[in-house]
């Protein structure tokens, strides 16, 4: 049976065709040949001795996806209902009003939506969607490999579902998505969860999703996206240069979002990120896709180059475009102005690394995140990982809408001082008149709208109370250049009431603990293709 790993690089292979093999009846399945695995409301049969793997850590990914789709579907179907109600209110005569009312009644009775899981493997995710998401009309479980499609069919039967609700399909993922162009049969949700990079599938996905539909994308190639290795490979796949110093995981999210927007823009479409998550060894983003030339025009103002100092890791963001508003309310789109940094860092004198282009707009839609948090709190029993879900979504809900973040380790490590308590640092930032929050990307992270010199002023004030041993610091170290300056503000470390977030105060599980030994991504099953070696 094929796995997620063996079914991801489909760009030159078979045309999508619905599988025509006969689904076995439940009494024809010899259970002794399989290992049943239950997750959520689904039980999947994995052949014994097969190379296919089941990674229980990914249950969190699927739980989050179900919660996100359920939250989006309430909004999506509600918007449709509101448009019809508007037609009723704007009807010019009784006949038009009655026709609109009939349309509304029909819509309410048949409210539904469709999902495409482009790389379905065993079908676990599709079957969970079918059993756990209301108002679902059909989920298409597609995979290139015939063995995977047989597995999907077997698991549909074992879970007592129909192939009308979960439609098994054997085909090339890209061609399945491209086949929707021009026929009006787009999918309301397109789910991409490949092994490795999602980049090869993005062009088809942004075209296959319906107006206002949801695009769910997983990337597990974080070593590439975070700049840990081969930045040129990241640029080749995602058309952006990573930065690995202070904020690699948020930079990875922004590179992927920019790739989505760049692809969508070619087709007069634009994205609206609902929630962007850095999780364990992968990232997962949920975005809505709209067709709007006006929305595409704003893409340049949401695209940015990121500067990171090679010495002290201070950062600055340079939007590629900006919008000027005229007196009549019209918009004028012009190139951005800058750069926001000098040739050498103003804080320590080092040179800068340049990253991007990357998404410079918001990572999350706070209204959506709040609705999803309410949903999880009200439906804990539906999710095996609900404790962690509440923690992560709560942290995301608290996140400041400011690009990038600092880390306590990098801040203190740069000037070789003892670690400043996070509550003291947050208090000083708040007392200076700026905003601050954590980031879901990791513990001891600081998102703030305070400029870099304010951050170093706070650290300088801290060092005055907790001196460092200058004899241990090299003459050309960034620490000497930073500590040679006096603070430009009066730093106040008085405890601020907002220095501790609500998610911290109620002791939520905010960050992942290692659940099992060797809990990261499993090795790719089956033989390796040459193009995967990049």
ABEGO torsion letter per residue (X at the ends): XBBAAAAABAAABBBBBBBABBBBBAAABBAAABBBBBBEABBBBBBBGBABBBBAAAAAAAAAAAAAAAAAAAAAAAAAAAAAAAAAAABABAAAAAAAAAAAAAAAAABBBBBBBABAEAGAAAAAAAAABBGBABBBBBBABAAAAAAAAAAAAAAGBBAAABBBBBBBAAAAAAAABGAGABBABBBBBBBEBAAAAAAAAAAABBBGBBBBBBBABAAAAAGABGAAAAAAAAGBBBBABAAAAAAAAAAAAAAAAAAAAAAGBBBBBABBBBBEABBBBBBBBBBBAAAAAAAAAABBBBBBBAAAGBBBBBBABBBBBBAAGBBBBBBBBOBABBABBAAAGBBBBBBOBBBABBABBAAAAAAAAAAAAAAAAABAAAAAAAAAAAAAAABBBBBEBBBAAAAAAAAGBBBBBAAAAAAAAAAAGBBBBBBAAEBGBBBBABBAAAAAAAAAAAAAABBBBAAABBAABAAAAAAABBBABBBBABBBAAABBAAAAAGBBABBBBABBGABBBBBBEBBBAAAAX
